[in-house]
Amino acid sequence: MPYKTTISKIMFALILMVGTKTLTAQSNVKPVDVGESKKPNIIFILTDDLGYGDLGVLFQNMRDKEKGEDHPREYTPNLDRMAAEGALLSQHYSAAPVCAPSRASLLLGRSQGHANMRDNQFDKALDNNHTLGSVLQTAGYTTAAIGKWGLQGKGGKAPNWTAHPLNRGFDYYLGYIRHGDGHEHYPKEGIYRGKKEVYENRVNIAEDLDKCYTTDLFTAAAKRWIVDFKNSEEANTPFFMFLAYDTPHAVLELPTQAYPEGGGLKGGLQWLGEPGHMINTASGKVDSWMHPDYADATYDDDGKPETPHVAWPEVYKRYATDTRRIDDAVGDILQLLKDLKIDKNTMVVFTSDNGPSRESYLANEPIEPTFFKSFGPFDGIKRDCLEGGVRMPTLALWPGNILAGNKIDTPSISYDWMPTFAQMAKLPAPAVSDGVSLLPSLLGKGEQPESTIYIEYYQPGKTPEYSDFIPKHQGRRRNQMQLVRIDDYVGLRYDIKSHNDDFEIYDVVKDPQQTRNLANDPKLAPLQQKMKDKVLGSRIPNSTAIRPYDNALIPASDKEDVQNGVSWKSFKGDFPWVPKVATLDQYEAGVVDRLNGTINGGDDSGAMFFEGYIRVPVDGEYTFYLSANSGALLRIHDAVVVDADYGYFQRSPKSGSIKLKAGLHPFRVFHKSPRKGKPSLKLEWSGPGIVKNAIPEEALFIAKN
C-alpha cells in the first residue's frame, strides 16, 4: 500500500528502508523550559513508614480543630511551612505498601508491574537499569545517596555488593546498605537490635559513630556534603541528593538531646568528623531525650469528660518525638539552602515510602497507628493496598517556580519523579520509565499528563481490626492484592484468586475511607472491565513474584476503524538513551507499511517513535523480537515487552513474551539513532502457528483519520 509522509528541505534526513520503499524525515527538539536557564539542584527526602496523617498540614491540624486538646496530636511546623511555601500533593501514591519494592520503583522509575523487586524481596539487587541517580548523572549532576538503601543484592560480599549505590548512579554514599540495619537507630551502640554497619562509600565507619542517632547522623552528613560540594570546583554544576531516613520505622529510639538551636550553615546539626564525636549531638545519653511538647502530654483516654486525663503511653511520646526530629531536620536543611543562597535553584521533595506501621520493636511496648490516626482519613496501614497503606504525605518546594500554597489534587505516584526530574534536567526520560512528568502541575504551566497508577503486592497477613476502620476492612485477609486508579475511581482487589475476580470500586475523592463499594452500579460496569483490562496491559509477569493472573490473556482493543500501516514521528536531538518522547517537540510525521529495514542517518542523531496496532490471529502467547543496533523499546498496551536500550545493555537482539487474545493490540516502538553508522530496526514475532519472522504489513494497522 502507498505510504504518506511530508519531506523537509532543511536540517537532516532519516531514511527508513521499508521493503523497496523509502521514507525521509526530519526532527527537532526544543529545550525543555523549566523556568530557569540553569538546571536546578534536587533534594529528594524519603521517610520510612511515616503516614499521611502524621503531618500537621495534611491531618493533625484539622484533627485538632475537630477533636480539640482531649485528643493526642503531632506537630510538624517546618513541614507545614514547606507546604505553605510550596506544593502539597494530596493524592500522591507510593508504588508499593512496603519499603523495598516501593524504593525500587521510585529509583527505577517503574511500576510494580515492571520493577525487578516486588513483594517482600528485601536486600535484592536493584535492577541494572536507569535509576534516578544514573539519569541525573548523565544530565551533568553530581549525585549523592545518604541513609537507608536495602537494594544492594546478596551477590558479592561487603563492601562490593552488586547493586551498591555507587554501582547504581550515585557518586557518593553514606548510610545503611543492608535492609535489616535500618531497624536500629544507634549503629554503634545497637541498644535494641545490636550493632550495625554504616558505610561511607565502601568503608564501614560504624566504629567511629558513638552516640549517633541516625536521623541526626544522616542530616549532618547531608548538610556536610552540600556545603563541601558548594565549596568545590563543581559548585556551578547541579547536584541531586537522595536522602532516605530510616525513621520513624522500627525501633522507636530517642535522640541524645534537643535539636541544636539555629539551623543551616552555622546552627542546627553539624558534622564534626572526629571519631567518637562525629556529629554535634554525639554526646549525652543515648535513647534519652523526649520532645517537651510530648514529654508531659496527656489525653482523654476514655471519652469521659468527668474523668481526669492520663499521660500518653511512652511509645507514642517516642513516635511523636521521632517524627518531630524529622521535621526539625527538614527545617535545618531548608535553612542551609537559604544560607548558601541556592534555595531558589533547588527543588526539595518530601514524602514517605509507605503507610504507617504497627511495629515498635520495643519489648513490651507495642504501637498502634490509631493513637494519632497516622493513616489520616483513610483505612489501611503499611502492607495494605487500601488508601492508608499507599497514599503518601508529599510536599514539593522550589521558591520562585512552584507557587506558594499550590494544592495539587491530580493523582500521581512515586515513579512519576523520574520523568519529572529528567525534564528539569532538560532531558527526556528513558522510554522504559512508567511515569509522567509532574512539572505542569508543580509549575502551573501546560496540561498535566495522566499518571498510570498501578500497584500489585502479596502479603499473607490481615488488615488490623481497628475500630477506626469500617467493619469490612477490619481483619481482612490480604494475600494477593492489586490497585488501579482511573480518574477519581480506585479499583481494589484483596485475596485475589483469579483474574475473573471483580474489583471493588471506590470514588476516593468523595469517599476517601472507601466505605461505599460502587462495583454493583450498572453504570460502572464498563469501568469494571476497563480496570481488568488495564491491569493486565500494565505489567509483565515476574517469576519471583507469582500472581494468579499471570496467565490471563490481555483482551484486544475494540478499535474498528483502522487501515494498514504504522505511524511515525521524528525528533531531533542527541539522546543518551532511548527517549520517552512525551516532552519532545515532534518535527516530522508520516506512515510506513512495516518495520523491517535499515535507517540511514545523517550527521545528526535523533529519535523516532512508531505506533499502531498489531492484529493477533489467535489467542496465545507471542514472542516479539526487536533488533536495533542503536537502541529501541517495545510496549504492547502499557507493558514493556522488549527493552533493547543499549544505554546499559550489551548490543544484541532482545525478545520478550506476552499473552494476548486474538484481535488488535496497540503497540509503541521507541527508537534511538546511533551517533555513528547506520542504525537498523526490525520487529519480528513468533507464536501459535507462526515461526519467527518479520511482522507482515497485513498485520499492522493505524486508526483511520
N, C-alpha and C positions, 0 to 999 in steps of 0.2 A: 504494500500500500504506500502511497506517497506520504512524505512527512512534511511538517510545517516548521518553519524557522524564520527568524529575522537575522540579517547579516550586517554587522557594523564594519565601517571602513577605518576605524581607529583602534588604538591600543593593540591587543594581541588576539590571536585566534587559537581556538582549541578545535582540533579536527577529530571527530569521532567516526571511525570506520565502522559502519553497520552493514554487514554483508557487503554489497557493492555500492552502498550509498554513503555519502559523507555529510557531516553536519558541522558548520562553523559557528563559533560562539565567542563572545567577549564578556568580560566580567569586571566588576569594580566593587571595592569595599570602602565604605565611608568609615572613618574613625568613630568609635562609639563616644558620644558626648555624655560624660558623667558629671558635668557641672564644673569641672576644673581641668585645666590642661595637664596638671601634674597628677600622676597616679597616686591615689590615697593610700595611706597605711591602713591595715586592717587588724583589729584585735578581736578574736572570737573567744568568748568566755563561756565555758560549758561547766555546769554544776552537776552533781551526782545525786539523783533521787530528790531533787527539790521540786515540790509540787506547784502547780498553777496557783493554788490557794495560799501558798506561803508568802506571796508578795502583797505588800500593803495596797499598792495601786490596783491590783487585779482582784483582790478579795478581802484581805484583812481589814482594810479601812472601811469598806462597805459593811462588813460584818459587825464592826464596832458600832457603826451608826445604827444598825438594825437591832443588835443584841445588847449593846451597852457594856459597861465595865464589869458586869457579872460574868461575862464570858472571857476566856483567855484569848489573847491576841498576840501576834508578832508585829514587829516594826521593821520596815525596810526603807528608811528615809533617803538613802543615796540612790537606791533603785527607783523609788518613787520620783525623785528629782530627774533621774535619767529618762524616765518615761515622759515627764512633763516637758523636757527639753528636746526630746526626740520622738521616736515612733514606738507605739505599743501594738504588737501583732497579736490580737486577741484570739485568732483562730489558726495558730501555728502548731503543727504536729511534729512529734518525733517519729522517726521511721520505724521504731520498734518499741515495745514496752519494757525492755530491759537493756542494760548498758552496752554489752559487746556488739550485738547486731546494730543497735542504734548508732554507736560511734563509727562502726564500719560503713554504714550507709551514708552518714554525714561526710566522712573523709573521702569516700569513693564517689560521692555524688550519684549514688544508685539506690534504687528502692530495694526492699527486701524480696522483691521478685527477681532481682538480678545480682545482689551482693553475694559474695562468696561466703560470708559469715552470717549464719542465721540461727534462730533459736538461742540456746544457751552455750554457744561454742566459744567459751572464754579462752583466751590465750592462743587462738588460732591465728595463723599468719594472714594479715591483711593482704588482699589480692595485689599482685604486682601489676598495677594498672595506674591510670591517672588518679592522683589524690589532690586534695586542696593544696597541700604543700608543693607537689611537683608542678601543678598548673601555674601557681603563682611564682615559683622559682623560674619557670620558663618565661614568665612575663617580666622578669627582672627584679623580683622581690627577693630579699633575704628573709629566710623563714626560720621560725623557732617554735618548738613544741615544749610546753612546760606543764608538768602534772601527770595525771593518770593516762596510761596508754593501754595495756592489756590486749594488744593486737599483734604481738611480736612473733608468734608461731612457736611451736615446740621443737622444730628442727634447728640444729646448731646449739651451741652452748653459750651461756653468758660470757662475755657481752656481745657475742656475734650472732644474735638471733636473726633469722631470715628476714623478718619484717620489722627490724629495729627502726625507729623513726628516721634515723639517718639514711636508711635504705628506702624510705617512702616519701621523700620530698622535703625533708627538713634539714637545715644547715646546723641547727643546734638543738640539743635536748637536755632537759633536766627533769627527773621525776621518777615515779614508779613505773617500771616497764611491765612487771607481771601483775595480772589482774588481782590475785589474792593479796598482794602487798597493799593495795588500796583500801583494805579493810582496817588498817591500823594507821593512826594519825600522829604517832610518835615513832618514827622509824628506828631510832637507836634504842630507846628505852623499851619499846614494844610492850607497854604496860598491860595491854589486854590480849593482843594477838601474837605477841612475840616479835623479835627483831625482824626488820625488813631491809631491803636493798633499795637505795636511791642512786640512780645513775646520772652523772653528768657526761653527756655523750656516751662513751663506752667505759667509763670508770665509776666504780661503786664508791660513793663518798659518804655512805651512811655512818661510818665510824666518826666522822667529824661533826655530825649533826646532833649534838647534845641538845635536849630540850627544844627541839624544833617541831612545833605543831605545824602540820602540813599546809593548812590554809595560809599561815604566816610565811612558811618557807617558800611556797610557790609564788606568793605575791611579791616577796622581797626579791626572789630570783627574776621574776618578770620585770620588776622595776629596774633592777641592776642591768639586765640585758638591754632594755630600751635606752637607758642612759648611755651605756657603753656604745651601743650602735649609733646613737646620735652624735657621739663624740669621735666616731671613727671616720675613716676616709670614705665610707659608703653613706655618709649622713644625708646626701642629696638623693639617694635612691629609696624606694619604698620598702617597708617591711610588713610581714604577716606573722602574727603570733597566735598560736592555738594554746589557750590557757585553760587546762582541764582540771578543775578542783576535784578532790575525792571526797568532799563533804557536801551535804550532811549525811551521806551514806555511811552505813556500817556502824562501827564503834563510835558512840557519841561522846568522844573525849572533849575536854575543855582546854582552852589556851592556858598559857602560864600566867598571863597578866592582861591588864586592859590594853586595848589597841593604842599604840603610841599616838600622841597628840599631833595635830597638824595634818600632814599628808603631802604627797607629791615629792618634789625634789629634795627638800630639806627635812620634812617631817614624815610621820607615818612609819611604816615598816621600811627597814633599811638592811641591805646586805653588808655585813662586816667582813666576811671572808676569813675569819680566824677559826681554825679548828677548835671545836668545843664551844665556840661563840660565833656561829656563822651569821646569825641574824640578831637584830636588837631586841627580840623578845625571848632569846635563848637564855633566860635566867629565871629565878624564882622557882616555883614548884610546878611540876608537870600536872596536867589534868586538874587544875585547881580554880581557875578564875571564872566566875559567873557574872554575866552582864547585870548591872544594877537594876535595869528595867525589869528583870525577871527573878532576881535573887530572892526577893521577898514577896513575889506576886501571889495573889490569892484569887479565888473564883468561887462562884456559886455551884457547888458540885451536885446538889440535889434538886435544884429548881425551886427551892422553898425560900422566899424572901425572909421569913422569920428566923431561919437558922443562920448561924454565922458562916462567913466564907471560910474556906480552907486553903492551905498552901498548895501551890502546884506540886505535883509529884516531881522529883528531881530529874527524871528522864526528860520531861518536857522543858524544864529550865535549860537542860543541856542542849536540846534540839534548837530551842529559840536562840540560845547563845551562839550556836554554830552557824545558824543561818544569818544572824546579825553580823557575825565575823566576816562572812562573805560580802555582806552589804558594805561594811567598813572597807574591805579590800577593794571593791569596785570604786568607791568614792576616792580612795587613795590613788588608784591608777588614773582615774579621770583627772584628778588634780595634777598628777605628774605630766599628763599631756598638755595641760594648760601652762604649767611652769616651763615646759620645753617649747612652748608656742607651736605645737604641732596638733593641737586638738581640732582645729578647723580642717586639717587634712588627714584626719584619722576617723574611720568608721569603727565603732565598738558595738559588737553584738553580744547580748547576754541571753542565755537560755539554759535548758536542762536536758538531760539525756532520756528521762522517762518520768513517770509519775512517782508519787511519794511511796515510801516503803514502811512496812511494819517491823523492820529489823533494827534492833538497837545493838546487838551483840554484847550487851552488858548482862552480867549474871544477875538474875532475879529482877531485872528492870526492863520488861518488855515495853514497847512503844506502839501506840496505835495512831495513825494519822487523823483519827476522828477528833482528837483533843483540840487541834487548831483548824480542823477541816482542811487539811493541806491539799485535798483533792478539789477544793473550791466548790463550784456549783454543780459538779458532776458526780457520777458514780464511778467506781473503779479506782484501782491503785496500780502500782508497779506490777507488771506481768498481766495486766488486763488490757484488752483492746477496747474496753469502754473508754469514754472520753477522759475520765480521770487518770487513766494509765498512759495516755498518749498526747493529751492537749498540754502544751508547754507554756511556761511563763517566759515570754520572749520580748525583748526590747532591742532597739537599734538607735544609735546616736551618731550623728555626723553633722556638727554645727555648721550652719550656713547652707546645707544641702538638704537634709531632712528637716522639714518644717516642725517646729516645736508643737507638741501636743497632737501629732499625727496619729490617729487611731485607725489602724488598718484592719478591716473586718473580712477581707477576702481570704479564703482558705489558702494555706501554704504548708510546706513540710521541709524537714531539715535538709534533704538533698537538693532543695532549691538554692542553697547558698553557693554551690559550686558555679552554676551559670551566673549568679549574681556577682560573685567576686571576679569571675573571668571578665565580665563586661566592665566592671570597674577598672580592671587592669588592661582594658582595651583589646581584649582577645575574645573570640567566640569560644564557648565551652566545648570540650570534646563531645563528639556525637554520641558516645557511649553513655553520657550522663543522662539521667532521667528527669531532672528538674527543669525549671524555667527561671529566668532572671526576675527578681523581685524589685528591681530598680524603678519600674514605672510606679509601683505602689509606694515605695520608700521616698522617691523624689517628687511624686505627684506629676509625672510627665509621661504622656503616652498612655497606651492601653495595656493593662496588665494581662499577660497570657494566663490561661487557666493551668493551675498546678494539677499534676496527676498524683492524687493522694491514695496510696495503696499500702496496706500493711498485712503481713502474714506472720504468725508466731504459734509455737507449740509450748505448752506448759501443763503438766499433769495435775496441778492443784485446783483450788477453787477460789472464787471471789470471796473476800471476807463477809461474814454475816453482820455487817454494821447496820444499826438501826437507821443511820442517815441514808442508806441506800434503799431504793424501793424493793419490795419483797421479792420480785422475780430475779433481781440481781444478787440477792444475798445467798451465799453458799453455792453459787452457780458453778458447775464444772466447766473448766476452761478447755483443756486438751487442744485440739486444732482450732485456731481462731483466725479470723480474716476480717479486714475492714476496707471499705472503699467509699470514697465520698464523691458525689456528683451534685454540684451546686450546693444547696442547703441541706441535702439529704445524705445521711450516713447509712450505708449498708453494713450490717454486722452479723457475723456468724460465730457461734461458740460450739464446741464439741462437734465439729463437722464430721459427718460420716461419709458423705459423697458430695459430688458437685451438684446433685439434684436438690440438696438441702436449700430451703429458701433463706434469703436474707431477712433479718428484721430491718425495718426501715424507719429512721427517725429524722425528723426535721430538727437538727441540733441548734438551729438559730432560735426557733420559737420554744424548743423543748430541750435545753442543754442537759438535763438529767436523764434524758431518754426514757421518759415514763410512758409514752404513747407509741406503740408499735403500729405503723401505718401499712404494714405489709398486706393486710386484707382489704385495703381500699382499692376497689376495682380501677379507679383512675390511675393508680400507681403500678398496675400490672406490667405495662411496658417498661417502667423503671426497674422492676424486679429482674426482668430478662436482660435489660441493658447492663445491670450490675453483674449478673452472672457471666455475661459475655465479656465485659470489660476486665474482670479479674483474670480470666483465662488468657486474654490477649496482652496482659501487662507483666508477664512473668515467664521465666524458663525454669523447669524443674531442676532441683539440685539433689544429687544422690546422697548427700549428707544430711538432708532435712526432708524426708519423705512426706508427701502430702496426699490426702485421699482424693484429690482432684488432679493429681499429676498426669493421669492417663486420659483425662477428658479431652475430647476433640473441640478445638476452637470453632465456633459457628462461623459460617460465611457471612459476608456483608449482604445486606438486602438491596445493594445498588443494582439498578437495572439498566439505566440509560447510559450505555458505555459504547466505546468503539475501540478498535485495536490501536495500540501504541503505548509509548512510555513518555511522559512529560519530563522535561529537564529545565533546570535553571543553572546559571553560571555566576560565579563570584570571583572577583579579582582579589588577590592578596597572597601573602607568603605565610602559610599556616604551619605551626609546629606539630599539628595532629589532624586527624580527620575532624573537620569542624561541624558543630551544630550550627545550622545556618540561620536560625530564627532571628538573630540580632544583626545579620549582614544585609546589605543592600543588594538586591538582585540587579544584575546588569543585562543579561540576555536570557531568553527563554525559547523553548521550542518543543518539538515532539520527534522521537525516533521510533523505529519499529521493534527493536530488540536491543539487548545488552550483550554483545558478543564481539568485541573487537579491540582496537588499539586507539588510544587518544594520543595525538601528536601535539605537544605543547610548543609554544613559542618561548621567548626568553623569560617570560614571567610565569610564576607558579600561580595556581588558583585552586578552585574547588568547584565541584558540580554536585547537583542534587537531583536524583531521579525518583519519580514516584508514579504509582499506578496501581493496578490490580492484577493479581495472578489468578487464573482460573484453575482450580484444583479439580481433576476429573472424578476422583472417588475419595471416600473417607479413608484416612490412614495417616501414617507417619511419613513425613517427607524430609529429606535431607537437602540442604542448599549449600552450594559451594561458591565462594566469592574469591576470585583471583584478581588481585590488583597490586601490581608491584610498587604502587605509591601509597597504598592505604585506602581502605574502604570499610564500610559498616552497613549491615543489612538489618532492618527492622521489618517484621511482619506483624500487623497491628502495632502494638507498642512493645512487643517482645524483641529483645536483641538476639537474633538468631545467629548471626556471624559477626564477630568482632575482629576485623583484619586491619586494625590501626597499627601501623608499623612505627608509631611513636614509641612503642615499648616492646612490641613483639618482634621476633625474627621474621624476615621476609619469607613468606611461604603461603600457599593457598590455605584458606581456612574453611571450615564447614561447621554446620550446626543443624540439629533436627528439631522439628516441631510437628505437633499432631493437629491436623486440620480436617474439617468437614468439607465435602465437595461443594464447590462454588467459588465465588470471587472473594479474594482476601487482599486487603490493602497492604502495599509494601512501600518502603522507602530505602533508597541506597544513597549514602553519603560518601563522597569521593574526594580525595585529596590528590592534587597533582604533585609530582616529584620536582625537586629543584633542578635536576639534570636528567636527560634521557627522555625516552618516550614512555609515558605511562600506559598501562593496559587495564582493562576492566572486563571481566567475564562473569556472568551469573548463570550457574548451572543447577540442575536438580536431579534427584532420583526419588523414587517412591514406588507405591504399588503399581506394578506393570510398567514402570519407567526405569530404564537403565540410565546411568549418569550421562547427561548431555546438556547442551545449552538450552535454556528455556525458549521454546519456539515463539515466533511472533503471534501465532494464533492463540497463545495462552496469556498474552499480555494486553491489558486494556487501560484506558483512561476514561474519565467521565466525559460525556459529550458536552460541548459548550452550550 
